[in-house]
Amino acid sequence: MWDELNRNGLKWSLDDVDYLMICAGTVEVETIARHLKRTVSAIVNKASELEISLIVRKCKYEHLMTQRPNGRWRCNVCHSIGERIRRNDVRNKT
Ligand SMILES: [Zn+2]
């Protein structure tokens, strides 16, 4: 009986774990906790058990950043704006 329960007395369903895995790193832990109706510390405990990071990074414009396969963090919004500016610059010069 007891081993079915986590420290907060709530069993984690596969859907809950899936949600956590998908959202970790892109959704703030408070939001995840609210969605799963759990405490922040329950989310933190579970994340460390699953060895996933809950750190959410934002660029200076508060956009969500994503980690590239090479380990570097990039803001896709700023990156695509930068690409557009670069393209326009090339066009304007010709
Ligand atoms: Zn940005």
PDB file of the backbone (N, CA, C, O) and the ligand in Angstrom, with CONECT records:
HET     ZN  A 101       1
ATOM      1  N   MET A   1       0.833  -1.210   0.000  1.00  0.00           N
ATOM      2  CA  MET A   1       0.000   0.000   0.000  1.00  0.00           C
ATOM      3  C   MET A   1       0.868   1.260   0.000  1.00  0.00           C
ATOM      4  O   MET A   1       0.717   2.130  -0.858  1.00  0.00           O
ATOM      5  N   TRP A   2       1.779   1.345   0.975  1.00  0.00           N
ATOM      6  CA  TRP A   2       2.538   2.579   1.113  1.00  0.00           C
ATOM      7  C   TRP A   2       3.444   2.867  -0.076  1.00  0.00           C
ATOM      8  O   TRP A   2       3.651   4.021  -0.452  1.00  0.00           O
ATOM      9  N   ASP A   3       3.981   1.802  -0.659  1.00  0.00           N
ATOM     10  CA  ASP A   3       4.905   2.063  -1.762  1.00  0.00           C
ATOM     11  C   ASP A   3       4.199   2.557  -3.025  1.00  0.00           C
ATOM     12  O   ASP A   3       4.855   2.949  -3.990  1.00  0.00           O
ATOM     13  N   GLU A   4       2.884   2.540  -3.020  1.00  0.00           N
ATOM     14  CA  GLU A   4       2.151   3.115  -4.154  1.00  0.00           C
ATOM     15  C   GLU A   4       2.043   4.631  -4.034  1.00  0.00           C
ATOM     16  O   GLU A   4       1.696   5.317  -4.996  1.00  0.00           O
ATOM     17  N   LEU A   5       2.333   5.126  -2.885  1.00  0.00           N
ATOM     18  CA  LEU A   5       2.136   6.555  -2.640  1.00  0.00           C
ATOM     19  C   LEU A   5       3.466   7.280  -2.576  1.00  0.00           C
ATOM     20  O   LEU A   5       4.467   6.731  -2.116  1.00  0.00           O
ATOM     21  N   ASN A   6       3.467   8.513  -3.040  1.00  0.00           N
ATOM     22  CA  ASN A   6       4.676   9.307  -2.855  1.00  0.00           C
ATOM     23  C   ASN A   6       4.587  10.041  -1.523  1.00  0.00           C
ATOM     24  O   ASN A   6       3.646   9.853  -0.752  1.00  0.00           O
ATOM     25  N   ARG A   7       5.573  10.870  -1.273  1.00  0.00           N
ATOM     26  CA  ARG A   7       5.652  11.534   0.022  1.00  0.00           C
ATOM     27  C   ARG A   7       4.438  12.422   0.316  1.00  0.00           C
ATOM     28  O   ARG A   7       4.130  12.699   1.475  1.00  0.00           O
ATOM     29  N   ASN A   8       3.768  12.856  -0.724  1.00  0.00           N
ATOM     30  CA  ASN A   8       2.613  13.727  -0.521  1.00  0.00           C
ATOM     31  C   ASN A   8       1.305  12.949  -0.526  1.00  0.00           C
ATOM     32  O   ASN A   8       0.227  13.542  -0.484  1.00  0.00           O
ATOM     33  N   GLY A   9       1.396  11.629  -0.577  1.00  0.00           N
ATOM     34  CA  GLY A   9       0.200  10.801  -0.487  1.00  0.00           C
ATOM     35  C   GLY A   9      -0.595  10.701  -1.769  1.00  0.00           C
ATOM     36  O   GLY A   9      -1.707  10.174  -1.768  1.00  0.00           O
ATOM     37  N   LEU A  10      -0.036  11.205  -2.877  1.00  0.00           N
ATOM     38  CA  LEU A  10      -0.747  11.138  -4.145  1.00  0.00           C
ATOM     39  C   LEU A  10       0.030  10.269  -5.121  1.00  0.00           C
ATOM     40  O   LEU A  10       1.224  10.475  -5.341  1.00  0.00           O
ATOM     41  N   LYS A  11      -0.646   9.316  -5.688  1.00  0.00           N
ATOM     42  CA  LYS A  11       0.013   8.441  -6.649  1.00  0.00           C
ATOM     43  C   LYS A  11       0.178   9.193  -7.969  1.00  0.00           C
ATOM     44  O   LYS A  11      -0.711   9.933  -8.390  1.00  0.00           O
ATOM     45  N   TRP A  12       1.314   8.996  -8.604  1.00  0.00           N
ATOM     46  CA  TRP A  12       1.553   9.605  -9.908  1.00  0.00           C
ATOM     47  C   TRP A  12       1.048   8.673 -10.994  1.00  0.00           C
ATOM     48  O   TRP A  12       1.535   7.549 -11.117  1.00  0.00           O
ATOM     49  N   SER A  13       0.095   9.112 -11.770  1.00  0.00           N
ATOM     50  CA  SER A  13      -0.356   8.312 -12.897  1.00  0.00           C
ATOM     51  C   SER A  13       0.629   8.513 -14.051  1.00  0.00           C
ATOM     52  O   SER A  13       1.433   9.445 -14.038  1.00  0.00           O
ATOM     53  N   LEU A  14       0.557   7.634 -15.039  1.00  0.00           N
ATOM     54  CA  LEU A  14       1.438   7.763 -16.195  1.00  0.00           C
ATOM     55  C   LEU A  14       1.194   9.077 -16.921  1.00  0.00           C
ATOM     56  O   LEU A  14       2.127   9.689 -17.440  1.00  0.00           O
ATOM     57  N   ASP A  15      -0.078   9.514 -16.956  1.00  0.00           N
ATOM     58  CA  ASP A  15      -0.404  10.787 -17.590  1.00  0.00           C
ATOM     59  C   ASP A  15       0.269  11.947 -16.873  1.00  0.00           C
ATOM     60  O   ASP A  15       0.775  12.875 -17.504  1.00  0.00           O
ATOM     61  N   ASP A  16       0.266  11.881 -15.543  1.00  0.00           N
ATOM     62  CA  ASP A  16       0.905  12.930 -14.751  1.00  0.00           C
ATOM     63  C   ASP A  16       2.399  12.979 -15.051  1.00  0.00           C
ATOM     64  O   ASP A  16       2.974  14.050 -15.245  1.00  0.00           O
ATOM     65  N   VAL A  17       3.017  11.794 -15.085  1.00  0.00           N
ATOM     66  CA  VAL A  17       4.459  11.725 -15.359  1.00  0.00           C
ATOM     67  C   VAL A  17       4.749  12.247 -16.759  1.00  0.00           C
ATOM     68  O   VAL A  17       5.709  12.989 -16.964  1.00  0.00           O
ATOM     69  N   ASP A  18       3.914  11.856 -17.728  1.00  0.00           N
ATOM     70  CA  ASP A  18       4.073  12.339 -19.103  1.00  0.00           C
ATOM     71  C   ASP A  18       4.017  13.857 -19.149  1.00  0.00           C
ATOM     72  O   ASP A  18       4.861  14.511 -19.762  1.00  0.00           O
ATOM     73  N   TYR A  19       3.004  14.399 -18.487  1.00  0.00           N
ATOM     74  CA  TYR A  19       2.827  15.854 -18.464  1.00  0.00           C
ATOM     75  C   TYR A  19       4.076  16.529 -17.896  1.00  0.00           C
ATOM     76  O   TYR A  19       4.566  17.520 -18.438  1.00  0.00           O
ATOM     77  N   LEU A  20       4.575  15.973 -16.801  1.00  0.00           N
ATOM     78  CA  LEU A  20       5.769  16.545 -16.167  1.00  0.00           C
ATOM     79  C   LEU A  20       6.971  16.470 -17.102  1.00  0.00           C
ATOM     80  O   LEU A  20       7.727  17.434 -17.225  1.00  0.00           O
ATOM     81  N   MET A  21       7.148  15.319 -17.763  1.00  0.00           N
ATOM     82  CA  MET A  21       8.284  15.141 -18.664  1.00  0.00           C
ATOM     83  C   MET A  21       8.222  16.136 -19.817  1.00  0.00           C
ATOM     84  O   MET A  21       9.240  16.700 -20.219  1.00  0.00           O
ATOM     85  N   ILE A  22       7.008  16.347 -20.348  1.00  0.00           N
ATOM     86  CA  ILE A  22       6.843  17.237 -21.498  1.00  0.00           C
ATOM     87  C   ILE A  22       7.049  18.693 -21.079  1.00  0.00           C
ATOM     88  O   ILE A  22       7.672  19.475 -21.797  1.00  0.00           O
ATOM     89  N   CYS A  23       6.522  19.042 -19.916  1.00  0.00           N
ATOM     90  CA  CYS A  23       6.522  20.453 -19.507  1.00  0.00           C
ATOM     91  C   CYS A  23       7.799  20.893 -18.817  1.00  0.00           C
ATOM     92  O   CYS A  23       8.117  22.082 -18.803  1.00  0.00           O
ATOM     93  N   ALA A  24       8.531  19.959 -18.250  1.00  0.00           N
ATOM     94  CA  ALA A  24       9.744  20.323 -17.509  1.00  0.00           C
ATOM     95  C   ALA A  24      10.686  21.098 -18.417  1.00  0.00           C
ATOM     96  O   ALA A  24      11.015  20.652 -19.516  1.00  0.00           O
ATOM     97  N   GLY A  25      11.113  22.255 -17.948  1.00  0.00           N
ATOM     98  CA  GLY A  25      12.034  23.065 -18.719  1.00  0.00           C
ATOM     99  C   GLY A  25      11.362  24.061 -19.641  1.00  0.00           C
ATOM    100  O   GLY A  25      12.018  24.972 -20.147  1.00  0.00           O
ATOM    101  N   THR A  26      10.045  23.906 -19.872  1.00  0.00           N
ATOM    102  CA  THR A  26       9.358  24.881 -20.721  1.00  0.00           C
ATOM    103  C   THR A  26       8.202  25.552 -19.993  1.00  0.00           C
ATOM    104  O   THR A  26       7.778  26.646 -20.367  1.00  0.00           O
ATOM    105  N   VAL A  27       7.696  24.900 -18.959  1.00  0.00           N
ATOM    106  CA  VAL A  27       6.596  25.467 -18.183  1.00  0.00           C
ATOM    107  C   VAL A  27       7.098  25.661 -16.757  1.00  0.00           C
ATOM    108  O   VAL A  27       7.789  24.801 -16.212  1.00  0.00           O
ATOM    109  N   GLU A  28       6.752  26.781 -16.167  1.00  0.00           N
ATOM    110  CA  GLU A  28       7.240  27.038 -14.820  1.00  0.00           C
ATOM    111  C   GLU A  28       6.630  26.061 -13.822  1.00  0.00           C
ATOM    112  O   GLU A  28       5.476  25.653 -13.956  1.00  0.00           O
ATOM    113  N   VAL A  29       7.417  25.697 -12.830  1.00  0.00           N
ATOM    114  CA  VAL A  29       7.038  24.631 -11.905  1.00  0.00           C
ATOM    115  C   VAL A  29       5.728  24.948 -11.174  1.00  0.00           C
ATOM    116  O   VAL A  29       4.963  24.035 -10.864  1.00  0.00           O
ATOM    117  N   GLU A  30       5.464  26.216 -10.899  1.00  0.00           N
ATOM    118  CA  GLU A  30       4.203  26.586 -10.243  1.00  0.00           C
ATOM    119  C   GLU A  30       3.011  26.222 -11.124  1.00  0.00           C
ATOM    120  O   GLU A  30       1.978  25.771 -10.629  1.00  0.00           O
ATOM    121  N   THR A  31       3.162  26.420 -12.428  1.00  0.00           N
ATOM    122  CA  THR A  31       2.092  26.113 -13.373  1.00  0.00           C
ATOM    123  C   THR A  31       1.879  24.608 -13.457  1.00  0.00           C
ATOM    124  O   THR A  31       0.743  24.135 -13.481  1.00  0.00           O
ATOM    125  N   ILE A  32       2.972  23.863 -13.501  1.00  0.00           N
ATOM    126  CA  ILE A  32       2.880  22.399 -13.529  1.00  0.00           C
ATOM    127  C   ILE A  32       2.171  21.917 -12.268  1.00  0.00           C
ATOM    128  O   ILE A  32       1.284  21.066 -12.328  1.00  0.00           O
ATOM    129  N   ALA A  33       2.573  22.472 -11.124  1.00  0.00           N
ATOM    130  CA  ALA A  33       1.985  22.068  -9.848  1.00  0.00           C
ATOM    131  C   ALA A  33       0.482  22.332  -9.826  1.00  0.00           C
ATOM    132  O   ALA A  33      -0.303  21.507  -9.357  1.00  0.00           O
ATOM    133  N   ARG A  34       0.099  23.496 -10.342  1.00  0.00           N
ATOM    134  CA  ARG A  34      -1.323  23.846 -10.361  1.00  0.00           C
ATOM    135  C   ARG A  34      -2.094  22.882 -11.265  1.00  0.00           C
ATOM    136  O   ARG A  34      -3.174  22.411 -10.910  1.00  0.00           O
ATOM    137  N   HIS A  35      -1.525  22.597 -12.434  1.00  0.00           N
ATOM    138  CA  HIS A  35      -2.189  21.701 -13.386  1.00  0.00           C
ATOM    139  C   HIS A  35      -2.360  20.302 -12.798  1.00  0.00           C
ATOM    140  O   HIS A  35      -3.411  19.680 -12.955  1.00  0.00           O
ATOM    141  N   LEU A  36      -1.334  19.816 -12.127  1.00  0.00           N
ATOM    142  CA  LEU A  36      -1.381  18.449 -11.588  1.00  0.00           C
ATOM    143  C   LEU A  36      -1.993  18.402 -10.179  1.00  0.00           C
ATOM    144  O   LEU A  36      -2.088  17.340  -9.566  1.00  0.00           O
ATOM    145  N   LYS A  37      -2.402  19.570  -9.686  1.00  0.00           N
ATOM    146  CA  LYS A  37      -3.002  19.680  -8.353  1.00  0.00           C
ATOM    147  C   LYS A  37      -2.081  19.091  -7.273  1.00  0.00           C
ATOM    148  O   LYS A  37      -2.518  18.351  -6.392  1.00  0.00           O
ATOM    149  N   ARG A  38      -0.822  19.434  -7.371  1.00  0.00           N
ATOM    150  CA  ARG A  38       0.174  18.987  -6.406  1.00  0.00           C
ATOM    151  C   ARG A  38       0.947  20.193  -5.898  1.00  0.00           C
ATOM    152  O   ARG A  38       0.839  21.293  -6.440  1.00  0.00           O
ATOM    153  N   THR A  39       1.727  19.966  -4.850  1.00  0.00           N
ATOM    154  CA  THR A  39       2.556  21.056  -4.347  1.00  0.00           C
ATOM    155  C   THR A  39       3.812  21.176  -5.202  1.00  0.00           C
ATOM    156  O   THR A  39       4.208  20.234  -5.889  1.00  0.00           O
ATOM    157  N   VAL A  40       4.426  22.350  -5.147  1.00  0.00           N
ATOM    158  CA  VAL A  40       5.671  22.573  -5.886  1.00  0.00           C
ATOM    159  C   VAL A  40       6.728  21.575  -5.438  1.00  0.00           C
ATOM    160  O   VAL A  40       7.479  21.046  -6.258  1.00  0.00           O
ATOM    161  N   SER A  41       6.786  21.315  -4.113  1.00  0.00           N
ATOM    162  CA  SER A  41       7.827  20.394  -3.635  1.00  0.00           C
ATOM    163  C   SER A  41       7.578  18.976  -4.141  1.00  0.00           C
ATOM    164  O   SER A  41       8.524  18.220  -4.361  1.00  0.00           O
ATOM    165  N   ALA A  42       6.299  18.612  -4.329  1.00  0.00           N
ATOM    166  CA  ALA A  42       6.003  17.285  -4.894  1.00  0.00           C
ATOM    167  C   ALA A  42       6.518  17.181  -6.324  1.00  0.00           C
ATOM    168  O   ALA A  42       7.036  16.144  -6.736  1.00  0.00           O
ATOM    169  N   ILE A  43       6.367  18.274  -7.078  1.00  0.00           N
ATOM    170  CA  ILE A  43       6.859  18.301  -8.457  1.00  0.00           C
ATOM    171  C   ILE A  43       8.390  18.221  -8.469  1.00  0.00           C
ATOM    172  O   ILE A  43       8.984  17.485  -9.257  1.00  0.00           O
ATOM    173  N   VAL A  44       9.005  18.992  -7.581  1.00  0.00           N
ATOM    174  CA  VAL A  44      10.472  18.999  -7.511  1.00  0.00           C
ATOM    175  C   VAL A  44      11.001  17.611  -7.149  1.00  0.00           C
ATOM    176  O   VAL A  44      11.967  17.129  -7.740  1.00  0.00           O
ATOM    177  N   ASN A  45      10.349  16.971  -6.162  1.00  0.00           N
ATOM    178  CA  ASN A  45      10.757  15.620  -5.763  1.00  0.00           C
ATOM    179  C   ASN A  45      10.659  14.643  -6.928  1.00  0.00           C
ATOM    180  O   ASN A  45      11.569  13.852  -7.176  1.00  0.00           O
ATOM    181  N   LYS A  46       9.538  14.716  -7.636  1.00  0.00           N
ATOM    182  CA  LYS A  46       9.322  13.783  -8.742  1.00  0.00           C
ATOM    183  C   LYS A  46      10.321  14.032  -9.866  1.00  0.00           C
ATOM    184  O   LYS A  46      10.844  13.094 -10.469  1.00  0.00           O
ATOM    185  N   ALA A  47      10.575  15.302 -10.136  1.00  0.00           N
ATOM    186  CA  ALA A  47      11.528  15.635 -11.201  1.00  0.00           C
ATOM    187  C   ALA A  47      12.923  15.107 -10.875  1.00  0.00           C
ATOM    188  O   ALA A  47      13.631  14.620 -11.757  1.00  0.00           O
ATOM    189  N   SER A  48      13.313  15.208  -9.603  1.00  0.00           N
ATOM    190  CA  SER A  48      14.650  14.717  -9.256  1.00  0.00           C
ATOM    191  C   SER A  48      14.680  13.193  -9.316  1.00  0.00           C
ATOM    192  O   SER A  48      15.703  12.598  -9.653  1.00  0.00           O
ATOM    193  N   GLU A  49      13.557  12.570  -8.988  1.00  0.00           N
ATOM    194  CA  GLU A  49      13.444  11.110  -9.100  1.00  0.00           C
ATOM    195  C   GLU A  49      13.593  10.678 -10.561  1.00  0.00           C
ATOM    196  O   GLU A  49      14.227   9.665 -10.857  1.00  0.00           O
ATOM    197  N   LEU A  50      13.000  11.461 -11.471  1.00  0.00           N
ATOM    198  CA  LEU A  50      13.061  11.153 -12.904  1.00  0.00           C
ATOM    199  C   LEU A  50      14.336  11.691 -13.544  1.00  0.00           C
ATOM    200  O   LEU A  50      14.600  11.466 -14.725  1.00  0.00           O
ATOM    201  N   GLU A  51      15.132  12.416 -12.727  1.00  0.00           N
ATOM    202  CA  GLU A  51      16.377  13.019 -13.213  1.00  0.00           C
ATOM    203  C   GLU A  51      16.146  13.954 -14.386  1.00  0.00           C
ATOM    204  O   GLU A  51      16.893  13.935 -15.365  1.00  0.00           O
ATOM    205  N   ILE A  52      15.100  14.778 -14.282  1.00  0.00           N
ATOM    206  CA  ILE A  52      14.854  15.795 -15.300  1.00  0.00           C
ATOM    207  C   ILE A  52      14.968  17.171 -14.652  1.00  0.00           C
ATOM    208  O   ILE A  52      14.742  17.339 -13.454  1.00  0.00           O
ATOM    209  N   SER A  53      15.320  18.135 -15.469  1.00  0.00           N
ATOM    210  CA  SER A  53      15.523  19.494 -14.965  1.00  0.00           C
ATOM    211  C   SER A  53      14.246  20.316 -15.093  1.00  0.00           C
ATOM    212  O   SER A  53      13.541  20.244 -16.100  1.00  0.00           O
ATOM    213  N   LEU A  54      13.964  21.088 -14.067  1.00  0.00           N
ATOM    214  CA  LEU A  54      12.775  21.952 -14.086  1.00  0.00           C
ATOM    215  C   LEU A  54      13.134  23.402 -14.371  1.00  0.00           C
ATOM    216  O   LEU A  54      12.278  24.286 -14.312  1.00  0.00           O
ATOM    217  N   ILE A  55      14.392  23.640 -14.678  1.00  0.00           N
ATOM    218  CA  ILE A  55      14.836  25.018 -14.894  1.00  0.00           C
ATOM    219  C   ILE A  55      14.225  25.559 -16.188  1.00  0.00           C
ATOM    220  O   ILE A  55      14.352  24.952 -17.252  1.00  0.00           O
ATOM    221  N   VAL A  56      13.569  26.698 -16.077  1.00  0.00           N
ATOM    222  CA  VAL A  56      13.006  27.375 -17.235  1.00  0.00           C
ATOM    223  C   VAL A  56      13.859  28.605 -17.498  1.00  0.00           C
ATOM    224  O   VAL A  56      14.032  29.443 -16.613  1.00  0.00           O
ATOM    225  N   ARG A  57      14.384  28.718 -18.693  1.00  0.00           N
ATOM    226  CA  ARG A  57      15.213  29.876 -19.011  1.00  0.00           C
ATOM    227  C   ARG A  57      14.478  30.824 -19.929  1.00  0.00           C
ATOM    228  O   ARG A  57      13.739  30.415 -20.824  1.00  0.00           O
ATOM    229  N   LYS A  58      14.698  32.088 -19.684  1.00  0.00           N
ATOM    230  CA  LYS A  58      14.081  33.105 -20.525  1.00  0.00           C
ATOM    231  C   LYS A  58      15.152  34.058 -21.019  1.00  0.00           C
ATOM    232  O   LYS A  58      16.148  34.301 -20.338  1.00  0.00           O
ATOM    233  N   CYS A  59      14.935  34.597 -22.216  1.00  0.00           N
ATOM    234  CA  CYS A  59      15.862  35.585 -22.736  1.00  0.00           C
ATOM    235  C   CYS A  59      15.540  36.931 -22.102  1.00  0.00           C
ATOM    236  O   CYS A  59      14.630  37.033 -21.279  1.00  0.00           O
ATOM    237  N   LYS A  60      16.291  37.970 -22.484  1.00  0.00           N
ATOM    238  CA  LYS A  60      16.085  39.274 -21.845  1.00  0.00           C
ATOM    239  C   LYS A  60      14.719  39.870 -22.174  1.00  0.00           C
ATOM    240  O   LYS A  60      14.280  40.813 -21.516  1.00  0.00           O
ATOM    241  N   TYR A  61      14.040  39.323 -23.194  1.00  0.00           N
ATOM    242  CA  TYR A  61      12.703  39.797 -23.525  1.00  0.00           C
ATOM    243  C   TYR A  61      11.618  38.894 -22.940  1.00  0.00           C
ATOM    244  O   TYR A  61      10.448  38.994 -23.309  1.00  0.00           O
ATOM    245  N   GLU A  62      12.020  38.012 -22.022  1.00  0.00           N
ATOM    246  CA  GLU A  62      11.078  37.120 -21.329  1.00  0.00           C
ATOM    247  C   GLU A  62      10.477  36.051 -22.242  1.00  0.00           C
ATOM    248  O   GLU A  62       9.444  35.467 -21.915  1.00  0.00           O
ATOM    249  N   HIS A  63      11.110  35.796 -23.371  1.00  0.00           N
ATOM    250  CA  HIS A  63      10.676  34.661 -24.190  1.00  0.00           C
ATOM    251  C   HIS A  63      11.244  33.387 -23.568  1.00  0.00           C
ATOM    252  O   HIS A  63      12.293  33.399 -22.924  1.00  0.00           O
ATOM    253  N   LEU A  64      10.525  32.300 -23.780  1.00  0.00           N
ATOM    254  CA  LEU A  64      11.009  31.015 -23.314  1.00  0.00           C
ATOM    255  C   LEU A  64      12.166  30.544 -24.195  1.00  0.00           C
ATOM    256  O   LEU A  64      12.086  30.632 -25.421  1.00  0.00           O
ATOM    257  N   MET A  65      13.228  30.053 -23.586  1.00  0.00           N
ATOM    258  CA  MET A  65      14.355  29.555 -24.364  1.00  0.00           C
ATOM    259  C   MET A  65      14.329  28.030 -24.410  1.00  0.00           C
ATOM    260  O   MET A  65      13.819  27.384 -23.495  1.00  0.00           O
ATOM    261  N   THR A  66      14.874  27.469 -25.466  1.00  0.00           N
ATOM    262  CA  THR A  66      14.967  26.014 -25.564  1.00  0.00           C
ATOM    263  C   THR A  66      16.425  25.615 -25.666  1.00  0.00           C
ATOM    264  O   THR A  66      17.256  26.349 -26.202  1.00  0.00           O
ATOM    265  N   GLN A  67      16.719  24.430 -25.138  1.00  0.00           N
ATOM    266  CA  GLN A  67      18.105  23.959 -25.170  1.00  0.00           C
ATOM    267  C   GLN A  67      18.354  23.219 -26.474  1.00  0.00           C
ATOM    268  O   GLN A  67      17.608  22.316 -26.851  1.00  0.00           O
ATOM    269  N   ARG A  68      19.406  23.618 -27.144  1.00  0.00           N
ATOM    270  CA  ARG A  68      19.790  22.978 -28.397  1.00  0.00           C
ATOM    271  C   ARG A  68      20.469  21.650 -28.086  1.00  0.00           C
ATOM    272  O   ARG A  68      20.955  21.449 -26.973  1.00  0.00           O
ATOM    273  N   PRO A  69      20.509  20.727 -29.076  1.00  0.00           N
ATOM    274  CA  PRO A  69      21.198  19.448 -28.833  1.00  0.00           C
ATOM    275  C   PRO A  69      22.651  19.628 -28.430  1.00  0.00           C
ATOM    276  O   PRO A  69      23.219  18.764 -27.762  1.00  0.00           O
ATOM    277  N   ASN A  70      23.259  20.740 -28.827  1.00  0.00           N
ATOM    278  CA  ASN A  70      24.655  20.974 -28.434  1.00  0.00           C
ATOM    279  C   ASN A  70      24.778  21.553 -27.030  1.00  0.00           C
ATOM    280  O   ASN A  70      25.876  21.895 -26.592  1.00  0.00           O
ATOM    281  N   GLY A  71      23.640  21.666 -26.315  1.00  0.00           N
ATOM    282  CA  GLY A  71      23.677  22.106 -24.930  1.00  0.00           C
ATOM    283  C   GLY A  71      23.514  23.602 -24.742  1.00  0.00           C
ATOM    284  O   GLY A  71      23.353  24.078 -23.618  1.00  0.00           O
ATOM    285  N   ARG A  72      23.554  24.342 -25.833  1.00  0.00           N
ATOM    286  CA  ARG A  72      23.407  25.795 -25.713  1.00  0.00           C
ATOM    287  C   ARG A  72      21.934  26.186 -25.721  1.00  0.00           C
ATOM    288  O   ARG A  72      21.100  25.520 -26.333  1.00  0.00           O
ATOM    289  N   TRP A  73      21.632  27.294 -25.020  1.00  0.00           N
ATOM    290  CA  TRP A  73      20.244  27.750 -24.934  1.00  0.00           C
ATOM    291  C   TRP A  73      19.989  28.829 -25.976  1.00  0.00           C
ATOM    292  O   TRP A  73      20.822  29.704 -26.211  1.00  0.00           O
ATOM    293  N   ARG A  74      18.821  28.743 -26.590  1.00  0.00           N
ATOM    294  CA  ARG A  74      18.490  29.721 -27.607  1.00  0.00           C
ATOM    295  C   ARG A  74      17.038  30.152 -27.486  1.00  0.00           C
ATOM    296  O   ARG A  74      16.158  29.338 -27.207  1.00  0.00           O
ATOM    297  N   CYS A  75      16.798  31.430 -27.697  1.00  0.00           N
ATOM    298  CA  CYS A  75      15.435  31.932 -27.768  1.00  0.00           C
ATOM    299  C   CYS A  75      15.011  31.864 -29.235  1.00  0.00           C
ATOM    300  O   CYS A  75      15.564  32.558 -30.089  1.00  0.00           O
ATOM    301  N   ASN A  76      14.019  31.016 -29.510  1.00  0.00           N
ATOM    302  CA  ASN A  76      13.601  30.843 -30.900  1.00  0.00           C
ATOM    303  C   ASN A  76      12.968  32.108 -31.472  1.00  0.00           C
ATOM    304  O   ASN A  76      13.102  32.393 -32.662  1.00  0.00           O
ATOM    305  N   VAL A  77      12.276  32.865 -30.618  1.00  0.00           N
ATOM    306  CA  VAL A  77      11.627  34.101 -31.078  1.00  0.00           C
ATOM    307  C   VAL A  77      12.682  35.107 -31.525  1.00  0.00           C
ATOM    308  O   VAL A  77      12.637  35.619 -32.643  1.00  0.00           O
ATOM    309  N   CYS A  78      13.632  35.381 -30.634  1.00  0.00           N
ATOM    310  CA  CYS A  78      14.682  36.343 -30.969  1.00  0.00           C
ATOM    311  C   CYS A  78      15.532  35.827 -32.122  1.00  0.00           C
ATOM    312  O   CYS A  78      15.981  36.599 -32.970  1.00  0.00           O
ATOM    313  N   HIS A  79      15.748  34.518 -32.146  1.00  0.00           N
ATOM    314  CA  HIS A  79      16.558  33.942 -33.216  1.00  0.00           C
ATOM    315  C   HIS A  79      15.898  34.175 -34.574  1.00  0.00           C
ATOM    316  O   HIS A  79      16.569  34.561 -35.531  1.00  0.00           O
ATOM    317  N   SER A  80      14.575  33.941 -34.664  1.00  0.00           N
ATOM    318  CA  SER A  80      13.913  34.101 -35.961  1.00  0.00           C
ATOM    319  C   SER A  80      13.817  35.571 -36.342  1.00  0.00           C
ATOM    320  O   SER A  80      13.882  35.902 -37.526  1.00  0.00           O
ATOM    321  N   ILE A  81      13.663  36.469 -35.354  1.00  0.00           N
ATOM    322  CA  ILE A  81      13.678  37.905 -35.657  1.00  0.00           C
ATOM    323  C   ILE A  81      15.053  38.290 -36.194  1.00  0.00           C
ATOM    324  O   ILE A  81      15.164  39.038 -37.164  1.00  0.00           O
ATOM    325  N   GLY A  82      16.099  37.768 -35.549  1.00  0.00           N
ATOM    326  CA  GLY A  82      17.467  38.037 -35.987  1.00  0.00           C
ATOM    327  C   GLY A  82      17.707  37.554 -37.402  1.00  0.00           C
ATOM    328  O   GLY A  82      18.357  38.228 -38.202  1.00  0.00           O
ATOM    329  N   GLU A  83      17.166  36.356 -37.710  1.00  0.00           N
ATOM    330  CA  GLU A  83      17.306  35.810 -39.059  1.00  0.00           C
ATOM    331  C   GLU A  83      16.651  36.720 -40.090  1.00  0.00           C
ATOM    332  O   GLU A  83      17.198  36.970 -41.164  1.00  0.00           O
ATOM    333  N   ARG A  84      15.455  37.213 -39.732  1.00  0.00           N
ATOM    334  CA  ARG A  84      14.708  38.064 -40.653  1.00  0.00           C
ATOM    335  C   ARG A  84      15.488  39.363 -40.917  1.00  0.00           C
ATOM    336  O   ARG A  84      15.587  39.825 -42.054  1.00  0.00           O
ATOM    337  N   ILE A  85      16.038  39.935 -39.840  1.00  0.00           N
ATOM    338  CA  ILE A  85      16.805  41.180 -39.988  1.00  0.00           C
ATOM    339  C   ILE A  85      18.018  40.938 -40.875  1.00  0.00           C
ATOM    340  O   ILE A  85      18.341  41.744 -41.748  1.00  0.00           O
ATOM    341  N   ARG A  86      18.698  39.787 -40.628  1.00  0.00           N
ATOM    342  CA  ARG A  86      19.869  39.468 -41.445  1.00  0.00           C
ATOM    343  C   ARG A  86      19.500  39.341 -42.920  1.00  0.00           C
ATOM    344  O   ARG A  86      20.212  39.829 -43.798  1.00  0.00           O
ATOM    345  N   ARG A  87      18.357  38.665 -43.179  1.00  0.00           N
ATOM    346  CA  ARG A  87      17.915  38.494 -44.571  1.00  0.00           C
ATOM    347  C   ARG A  87      17.608  39.841 -45.211  1.00  0.00           C
ATOM    348  O   ARG A  87      17.986  40.097 -46.354  1.00  0.00           O
ATOM    349  N   ASN A  88      16.912  40.709 -44.455  1.00  0.00           N
ATOM    350  CA  ASN A  88      16.575  42.029 -44.968  1.00  0.00           C
ATOM    351  C   ASN A  88      17.815  42.843 -45.265  1.00  0.00           C
ATOM    352  O   ASN A  88      17.873  43.565 -46.260  1.00  0.00           O
ATOM    353  N   ASP A  89      18.826  42.721 -44.379  1.00  0.00           N
ATOM    354  CA  ASP A  89      20.081  43.431 -44.584  1.00  0.00           C
ATOM    355  C   ASP A  89      20.722  43.023 -45.892  1.00  0.00           C
ATOM    356  O   ASP A  89      21.219  43.856 -46.650  1.00  0.00           O
ATOM    357  N   VAL A  90      20.701  41.710 -46.147  1.00  0.00           N
ATOM    358  CA  VAL A  90      21.303  41.206 -47.380  1.00  0.00           C
ATOM    359  C   VAL A  90      20.566  41.765 -48.581  1.00  0.00           C
ATOM    360  O   VAL A  90      21.180  42.161 -49.571  1.00  0.00           O
ATOM    361  N   ARG A  91      19.230  41.796 -48.486  1.00  0.00           N
ATOM    362  CA  ARG A  91      18.432  42.270 -49.607  1.00  0.00           C
ATOM    363  C   ARG A  91      18.667  43.775 -49.851  1.00  0.00           C
ATOM    364  O   ARG A  91      18.766  44.226 -50.992  1.00  0.00           O
ATOM    365  N   ASN A  92      18.751  44.533 -48.747  1.00  0.00           N
ATOM    366  CA  ASN A  92      18.907  45.969 -48.871  1.00  0.00           C
ATOM    367  C   ASN A  92      20.243  46.358 -49.505  1.00  0.00           C
ATOM    368  O   ASN A  92      20.354  47.382 -50.178  1.00  0.00           O
ATOM    369  N   LYS A  93      21.249  45.522 -49.275  1.00  0.00           N
ATOM    370  CA  LYS A  93      22.576  45.837 -49.812  1.00  0.00           C
ATOM    371  C   LYS A  93      22.635  45.610 -51.303  1.00  0.00           C
ATOM    372  O   LYS A  93      23.426  46.253 -51.993  1.00  0.00           O
ATOM    373  N   THR A  94      21.812  44.706 -51.819  1.00  0.00           N
ATOM    374  CA  THR A  94      21.898  44.393 -53.248  1.00  0.00           C
ATOM    375  C   THR A  94      21.023  45.319 -54.084  1.00  0.00           C
ATOM    376  O   THR A  94      20.981  45.189 -55.307  1.00  0.00           O
TER     377      THR A  94
HETATM  378 ZN    ZN A 101      13.757  36.266 -26.989  1.00  0.00          ZN2+
END
